[in-house]
Amino acid sequence: MQKLYSLSFRKTFIIAVIALLTSQLTKAQSVYLPNSYQLYQKFNSDIYSVKNSVHTSLRPFLIDSTILHTYDSVMNVGVKDRKTWGGRKLFNEHLFDVKAKEYTFYADYITDVQAGRDFNNSRSTNLNVRGYQIGGTVGDKFSFYTSGFENSAKFVSYYNDYVNANGFIPGQAYARKYNGQARNSQDWSYVTAILSYSLTKKLNITLGEDKMFIGDGYRSVLLSDFAANMPLLRLTADLGPVRYMVAWAYIEDLASTAQKFDYFGGNRRKWALFHYIDWNITKRASFGMFNALITPEADNQGSRSGFDANFVNPILFASSLGPGGSQKDNVFLGFNAKYKIFDKAALYGQIMFDRFKGSDFFSGNSTDNTNGWQLGIRGADIFKVKRLNYLFEYNTVKPYTYSNQQPISSYSFYGDPLAHPYGANFREFLGILNYSVGRFDFQGQLNYAKYGLDASKTDNNGKIITKPFIPSAITTTTIGQGISTQLYYGEGTVAYILNPKYNLRLELGALFRQEKNDLKDSKNTLITFGLRSSFRNLYHDF
C-alpha cells in the first residue's frame, strides 16, 4: 500500500518546482479548468460553433478567449449584491479571494454531504466529504490548482461490491483499512495538484497529479478520467492548426497477480507515455492521432532493464513503439475525429488498436485483432432552447483489448481501466441531456450495455483487463462471451446552485441500475439528497 513518505516526496517536489517557475514569469495564458462533464457541457455552444476552431478533444482545458466570456457568466450565475460578509462568502465569492496586479489567489472549504436510500435492497447510503480547493496565478504565465478531500461513505451495493473486490475507490484512492474482507462502509483520501506554466502562448508545461481525457465524448476508448489521478509531466504545443501533446506518467499496479519485488509504495510500478496530435483541418473538421506505451519498471524476475532514452523522445511513434519494442511493453494506436454537421452540433468518433494483424483484420473474431471504437453526436441549444445540451454515443471494445501477457503491462492504473470503465468485451449505448436555467442544473442519463462476465476468478473472458492474456489458450472472441450480461442504467439529477465559484449546490438525485444474466438479476433504485460542491467527474454508471 501507499506509504506516507511517498506523498511527502511528491509535495516536496511540487513545492520545489513552484519556486523554480515563479522566478521567471512573464505574459501568457495558463489558467486551469478542472475537468467536469457537468461544467464543460456549458461551453458546448462556444467550442462546437462553426465560427470557432477550438481543440476540443484534449482535456482538461486551459481557459482561453473562446470560452472566457461564458466562463465568467457561469462563475457569476445568481450572484447579486449582498450587504453582509457572510452572505457574500456563502453565495457570491470564494472564501478567500485576492486579486492583485501581479497575482491572484483563491481558496475554498469544500463540503459534500449526501444521504440516500436504496429501496430495492432496503439499504441506506451516505457520503461525508471534507475538503478544500486552492488556486491562483502569478503573472499571466503561471497558474496552480490543488484540491484535497477526506471521505467516508456507505455506498449503494453494486458500487460497494466493486470497492470490496478491488480495495480501491474507482477513480480516486485506496479504500483505507482494506484487508481483503468485505466492508459495508469505506473511507479514503483524494488529492489533485497541478502547476501550469506557459513558456509562450503556444507552449504549455503541466506538472502534478491529475487526470487526462482524450476525445469529444462522454466516454473515451483512448484515454479517460475514470482511473485515479496520476503523477504526470505534460507538454502541449500549438503549431498553427495543430495541437501536439506528450505526457509521461508514473503509475502503479494493484493486480494480485503482479509479483512484488520491493515495498516502496507496496506496488509494482510502470511507466506510461502518451502522444496525441490533433489537427483542425477546417473550422468544422478535426483529426487526431494517438499512441500510448505502458512499460513495467521491472520484469517478472525483478530485473530492471534500465532507462531507455527513447522513452523521453517527444516525437510520435519514436519511443520504441512497434515490433522492435520489448515483449513486456504494451503498445496502443488510436485515432480521433470530429465534424460539425451543423452549428453547435458535431459528429465524433474514435478507434483504438491494440493487437493488429492485417490479414485477419476483417475476420471479426480473431484474437490477432483487438480493438475498440466509438461513434457519437453531441451539441448545444437543441430545438433552439439555449443551454439545452445533448449527447448520444455508442462504444464497443473486443475481448482482451488493453490486456497483456504480463498483467503489470495492462492499460490500467491501480486496477482501474485507463480507457472505458467497462474494460473490454462490451458494447454500450448511452444518452445524456443537460439543461441550465438560472441557478438550476438538470441532467438525465440512460445507458444500456452488454458484456461478458467471468464465472470464477481464474476464468478470463476478456472483460477484466488486468487478467493475463494468453494467446495460445484463446482462438476466437465474441462480444458478450462468458456469462452474457445486460446492464440497464438511468440517472437524473436536479441541482440548485448556491455558490457558482466552487459549485456549492443542493442536489436531488435518482438512480436505477439493473444487471441481468442467467445467474442473477440484481436491481438498485436509489434516491439521494445532499449539499454538494467541487468540480469533478465521479462515475457511478458501470
N, C-alpha and C positions, 0 to 999 in steps of 0.2 A: 504494500500500500504506500501511498504518498507519505513522505516524511516532511516534517516542518521545515527542515533546513533547506529543502529544495525550493519551497515557496519563498523563504528568506533570500536565497540566492537570486531568484527572479526579481524580487523587489529591489535588491541592491543594484542589480544590473540595470533595471529601468531607471532608477534614480541617477545612476552614473551617466546614462545616455541623455537624460534630460539636461544635466549640467553641461554636457558636451554641445548639444544642439542649441541651447539657449544662448550660447556665447557668440552666435554668428547668424542672427536673424535679420531679414530684410522684408521685401514685399512679395506675397503670393497668396494663393487661396488653399487652405488645407483643413477646413472645419469638418469634423467627422459627424456623420449622421447615423446613429445606431440602426441596425437592420431590423425592421419590424414590418411584417406584411400589412398590418392594420394602418401603420403610419405611411408606408411607401405608396399604398394604393391611392392616397390622397394627392399624389403628384402625377397620376396617370394622364390627366388632361394636358399636362405640360410635356412630359417626356415622350408620350406617344402621339403628339401633334405632328402633322406633316410639315409644319413650319420649322421644326427643330431637328437637329441631327445630334442626338444625345446617345452616348454609350450606355444603354440600359441594362446590359447583361452581366455587369460586374458590380457586385455589392459587397460591403456597404458603400454607399455613395459618399463623396465629398461635396459639400454644398457649393454650388456654383450659381452663376447668374440666371440659368434656366429655371431653377426651382426656388431661387431666393425669395421672390415675391410671395409664392404660395407658402413657403416655409414660414415666413413672417406672419402670414394670415393664420396658418394652423396654430402657431405658437401664441396667438392672441385671441383665440375663439372664446367668446363670452367675457373677455376682460373689460372691465369698466372701472371708473374712478371709485375708489374706496377711501374713506377717511381714516380708518384705523390701520395701524401696522399689522395687527393680526389678520385683518380682512385681506389686506394686500398679499401677505405671505401665503395665506391659505388658498386664495382664489386667483391671484394675478401673477405672482412673481416666484422666482427661486427663493429658497430660504436665505441663502447668501448670494448676492449678485453685485459684482464690482465691474464697472466699465470705465477704464481709463484710456488715455490716448495710446499707450504702448502695449496694453494687455487687457484681457478680460478674464473673469473668474466667476464660476457659479458652483454651488453645492446644494444638495437636497437630501433630506431624510426620506427614504423610500419605505412605504408600508404596503403589504399585500396580505390582507386578511380575508379569508373566504370560508364559508360554511356551505355544506351541501348534503343531499340525501339521495342515495341510490335506491329507488323504490322496488326494483326487481330483486335486490339482494338484502333489503332491509338493513342497509349499512349507511352510517353517517360518514361524511368526509369533512376534512378541514385543511386549511393552509394558513400558516403563520410565518410571514417573512418580515425581517427587519434588515434594512439595507441603506445604501447611500449611492448617490451619483455625484461625481465631481468632474468638471470640465472647464476649458478655457483656451485662450490663445495668448501668444506672445508675438507681437508684431502681426504681420499678415502671412508669415511663412510657417509658423509652428502652432500646432494645437495638441491638446491632450484630453483624454477622457478615461475615466475609470468608474466602475460600479462594482459593488460587492453586496452579497446577500447571505444572511444566516437564515436557514429554512428548516421548518418542521412541518410534517404533513401526515395526514391519513388519507390515502388515495382510494379512488374507485378500484374495484377488484382487479380488472384486467390490467390496469396500469401498475398496481402494486405487484401483481404476478410477474410482470416484466422486470421490475426492480429486483425482486427476490431471485429471479433466475440469473440476473447479471451482476448484482451487487452494485449497480450504478443507476443513478437517476438519469434517464435518457436526455442527452444534450447538455448535461450540467456537471455533475460531480459524483464522487463516491457516496454510496449510502453509508453514512458513518455508523460504526459499531456493527457493521455487517459481518457475520461469521459463517455464512453458508446456510443458516437456518432462516426459514420464512419469518418475516416480521409484519405485524399489522400496521405499524407506523414507521416513518422514516425521518431522518434529519441529515442535513448536508450543508456545505458552504459552496459559494459560487462567485467567481471574480472575473471581471473584464478589465484590461488595462491596455491603452493604446496611445502611442506617440506618433504624430503625423507631421512630417517635415517636407515642405515643398522647396526643393533647391531652385527650381524655376516654375513658371506657370505650367510647364509641360512635363515636369518630372517630380514625382512624389515618392517619399520613402516612409514606410509604416513599420513600426516595430511594436511588439507587445504580445498580448494573449487575447485572441479574438477568433471569430468565425469568418468564413468567406462563403459566397454563394455565386454560382455562375449559371446564368440563364434568365429568361423572362417569365418563367412560370412560377407556380406555387411550389412545385417540386423541381428537382434537378436530377438528371441521371449522370451528370458530370461531377459536380461538387456542390453540396448543400450545407446548410447550417443546422442539420439535425444533430450532428455529433457535438462533443464538448468544445469549449474554447481551446485553441491550440497555440503554443508558443510559436511565433512566426516572424519572419522578416519578409516584407513585400515591397517590390519596386513597381511603380506604374508610370509609363511614359506615353505621351501623346505625340504622334508623328503625323501631322496633317489629319486625315480622316481615320487613322489607325491608332488604336489604343493597345498597348502591349503591357502585360503583367507577368512577372515571375515572382514566385513566393517559395520560401524554404520553411519547413515546419519540422519540429522535433516532437514526435508523438510516441505513444506507448500502447502496449497490447495487454488486454485483460484476459484473453482466452486461457482457459485452464490447460489447454494442450500446448501452450507456449512454454517450453522449458526455461527456467530462470538460471542465471549464472552469477548474479550479484544482487545486492539488496540496496542499491542506490535508487530509492523510489520504489523498490519492490517489484517492478515490472520490467519485462524486456522492452527495449526501445527500438524505434525505427525512424528513419528519415523520410520525409515526403517532399517532393519537388513538383511544383505546378507551373505550367506555362499556359498563357492564354493570349491570343491575338484577336481583336475584334475590329473589323473593317466596316465602316459606314460607307457602303458603296454609293448610296444616294441618301437623301433625307428620308426615304421610305424603306430602304433595304439595308440590312447588315448581315455580315457573315463572320463567324468566329471559328478559330481552330484551337483545340485544347489538347494538352498531353500531360500525363502525370506519371511519376515514378515513386514506388514505395520500395524501400530497401532496408533490411534489418541491420542494426548496428553490429550484430554478431550472428554467425550461423548456428545450426543446431548443436554443434560441438563446443560452442562458446568461443570460437576463433573469430577475432576481429580482422576484417580484410584490409583495414587501413583506410585512410581518407583518399577518395578519388577526386582529383581536381576537376574532373568533368562535371561533378555534381554542382559546382558553383557556376558553371558555364551558363550565362543568361540566354543563349541562343536556342530557339525552339528546336527540339529533337536532337540536340548536340550532346546530351548528357548520358551517353551510353544507353540510349533508348532504342531497343530493337534486338535483332538476333545476336548481336555481339555482346549484349549485356549478360550479367550473371544469372544463373538459373534461380537464385534466391530473389531476384528483383521481380516486381510486378509492374507491368507497363500498360498504360491505357492511352488510347487515342480517341478524340471526340470532336464533334462539330456542332455549332450552334448557329441558328439563323432566325431572322425576323423580317417580316414585310408588313408595312402599314397599308392594309387594304382600303381603309377609309381614314379620315382624320380622327385621331384619338382611338383607333382600333387597329390591332396588329395580330397577324398570324405568327406563331413562333414554333420552333421545333429543335430537337436535339437528337443526336445519335452517339452512342458510346461503343467503342470496340475494345474488347479485352483480348481474347484469343481469336486469331483470324487465319483462315486458310481459304484462299481464293477459289480453289477447285470445288470446295464443298459449301461455298457461301450461300447458294440458293437451295441447299438441302433442307433447311428449316429446322431440323432436329439434331444436327451433328454437334458433338462436343468440341469439334475443332473451331467452331464459331460461337462465341458467347458475346452477346451484345445487348444493349437496351436502347430504347428510343422514346421520344416524347413528341406530341403534337397538341397544340392548343391555340386558343384565341382569347384575347383579353382587350379591355377597352374602358373608356370613361364616358359619362354623360349619355348612357343608353336611353333611348326614347326621348332624347333632348332634355332629360332631367339632370341638372347639374349635380355632380358629386355622387351619382349613381353608377357604380363601377361593377364590372363583371369579369369572370374568368371561367373558362371551360377547358378541361385538359384530359388527355389520355396518356398514360405511362405504361410501359411494359419492359421487363428485363428477363432474359432467358436464364434458366437454372445454371448455377455455378459461375455466373459472371461476378467479377470482383474478387473471387476466391483464389487460392493458390495452394500448391502442394505443401508449402510451409505456411501454417496459419498465421504466423507472425507477419507475413507479407500481404495479408488480405487488405482490401481497401477499407480500413476501419480504424477507429481511434477509441480506445477504452472499450472495445467490443461493439460500439455503435457504428453503423454504416456511414461512410463519408459522402454517400450519394443519397439514394432514396431510403426512407425509413424501413421499407419492407425488405430491404436487402436485394434478393433476386427471386426468380421463379414466381412471377406475379404479373398480372395486368390490372390496371386501375382506371376508373373514370371518376372525375370529380368536377364539381361546380361551386363557385363562390360568388355571392352578391354582397356588395358593401354600399351603404348609403349614409352620408353625413349631412345633418341639417342642424345648424346652431350648435348647441353643446351635445347633441345626441349622435351617437355612432351605432349603426345597426349592421350586423353581419349574419349571413346564413350560409351554411355549407352542407353539401351532400357528397358522399363518397360511396362507390361500390368497387370492391376488389375481389379477385380470385387468385388464390395462391395455394401452394402445396406444403403441408407441414410434415415433420418427421415423426415416425411412430415411436422412436426412442432416442436417447442421447447419442447412441452410436450410429444411428441411421443418418443418411445425408442425401436429401433430395434437392439440394441446391439453393434453398432459401436462406439459410444461415451462412453468411459469407465467411465467418471465422472458422468453419469446419474445413478440414483439409480436402482439397480437390485431387482425386487420384484417377488420372485419365484411363489407366488400364482397367479400372473397375466399372467404367461407365462408357456406354457406346452411343446411346441416343438420349435426347431430352425432349420433354414437352412441358409447357407452362401448366402448372397445377398438378404435376406429378407428385406422388406421395399421397398424403391424406388431403384430397381435394377439398378446399375450404372456401367459403364465401363470407365476405365481410360487408355489412351494411352500416353506414355511419352517417349521422346527421347531427349538426350542432348549430345553435343560434345564440347570439348574444345581443343585449341591449345595454349600452353604456351611456352614462351621463357624466360629462367631463366637468370636474370641479376646478382643476388647475391644469391647463394645457402644457405648462413648461416641463412637467415631468409625468404627464398623463395620469394624474390623480383622478379617479373616476369611481362612481358607483356602478356596479356591473351585475346584471342578472343574466344567467346562462342556463341553457338546457342542452342535454347531450343524450343521444340514443345510439347504442352500439350493439350489433348482433353479429356473433361469429358462429358460423354454422357449418357442420360437416356430418359424416355418418356416425361419428362417435360422440358428438356433443352439440348442444345448441345453447350457447351462453348469451345472456342479454344484460344490458345495463341501461337504465333510464335514470339520468342524474339531473337534478336541479341544483343550481348553486347561486349564491348571492354574496357579494363582498365589496370591500373598499380596496381598490387595486391601484397600482401605479407602476411606472417604468415602461420603457420601450424595448421589448424583446420578443422573440418567437419561442413559444413553449408549445411543442406539438403533443397532441393527445389523439390524433386521428391515425392510429396504426393498430 
